[in-house]
Amino acid sequence: MKKRNLLLAASIGFAVGYLLKSQLDTKQKVTPEKALSNAKEAFKQNGPISGSWIYMKPEEVEKNGLVYQAYRGGITRNIDGESKQYEFYVDVETGGIIATTETA
């Protein structure tokens, strides 16, 4: 009887742990590395990139009356021999680009 109870308790523990992990995986936020990768892919559609960076700590950004937690980063590209720099914000929750601006 004790072995049966032990196996039952272990099975229940495993099932609860598995369900909890799957719930946490679906709510996990976008990492800064993934946010930078998303931004680079979007910018690469318009030409090659020569450099990129991202701040690892999210910032609060307001856009159209909504407040987002976002990573701030930048992209550098050479267009006709001229270096152009762009700054962008990527939403921590979805990984989508919130805003971009040309800085130099």
TAURHU-V217182 format. One record per residue. N is the residue number from 1. RES is the residue in one small letter. SS is DSSP state (hx for helix, st for strand, lp for the rest). PHI is phi as a letter, one per 20 degrees, with the letter a starting at -180 (none if undefined). Layout:
((N/RES/SS/PHI) (N/RES/SS/PHI))
//
This chain:
((1/m/lp/none) (2/k/hx/f) (3/k/hx/f) (4/r/hx/f) (5/n/hx/f) (6/l/hx/f) (7/l/hx/f) (8/l/hx/f) (9/a/hx/f) (10/a/hx/f) (11/s/hx/f) (12/i/hx/f) (13/g/hx/f) (14/f/hx/f) (15/a/hx/f) (16/v/hx/f) (17/g/hx/f) (18/y/hx/f) (19/l/hx/f) (20/l/hx/f) (21/k/hx/f) (22/s/hx/f) (23/q/hx/f) (24/l/hx/f) (25/d/hx/f) (26/t/hx/f) (27/k/hx/e) (28/q/lp/f) (29/k/lp/f) (30/v/lp/f) (31/t/lp/f) (32/p/hx/g) (33/e/hx/f) (34/k/hx/f) (35/a/hx/f) (36/l/hx/f) (37/s/hx/f) (38/n/hx/f) (39/a/hx/f) (40/k/hx/f) (41/e/hx/f) (42/a/hx/f) (43/f/hx/f) (44/k/hx/f) (45/q/lp/f) (46/n/lp/d) (47/g/lp/p) (48/p/lp/f) (49/i/lp/d) (50/s/lp/d) (51/g/st/a) (52/s/st/b) (53/w/st/b) (54/i/st/b) (55/y/lp/f) (56/m/lp/e) (57/k/lp/d) (58/p/lp/f) (59/e/st/c) (60/e/st/e) (61/v/st/c) (62/e/st/d) (63/k/st/b) (64/n/lp/l) (65/g/lp/m) (66/l/st/d) (67/v/st/d) (68/y/st/d) (69/q/st/e) (70/a/st/b) (71/y/st/e) (72/r/st/d) (73/g/st/b) (74/g/st/b) (75/i/st/c) (76/t/st/d) (77/r/st/b) (78/n/st/d) (79/i/st/c) (80/d/lp/l) (81/g/lp/m) (82/e/st/d) (83/s/st/e) (84/k/st/c) (85/q/st/d) (86/y/st/c) (87/e/st/d) (88/f/st/b) (89/y/st/c) (90/v/st/d) (91/d/st/f) (92/v/lp/f) (93/e/lp/f) (94/t/lp/d) (95/g/lp/n) (96/g/lp/e) (97/i/st/f) (98/i/st/e) (99/a/st/b) (100/t/st/c) (101/t/st/b) (102/e/st/e) (103/t/lp/d) (104/a/lp/b))
//
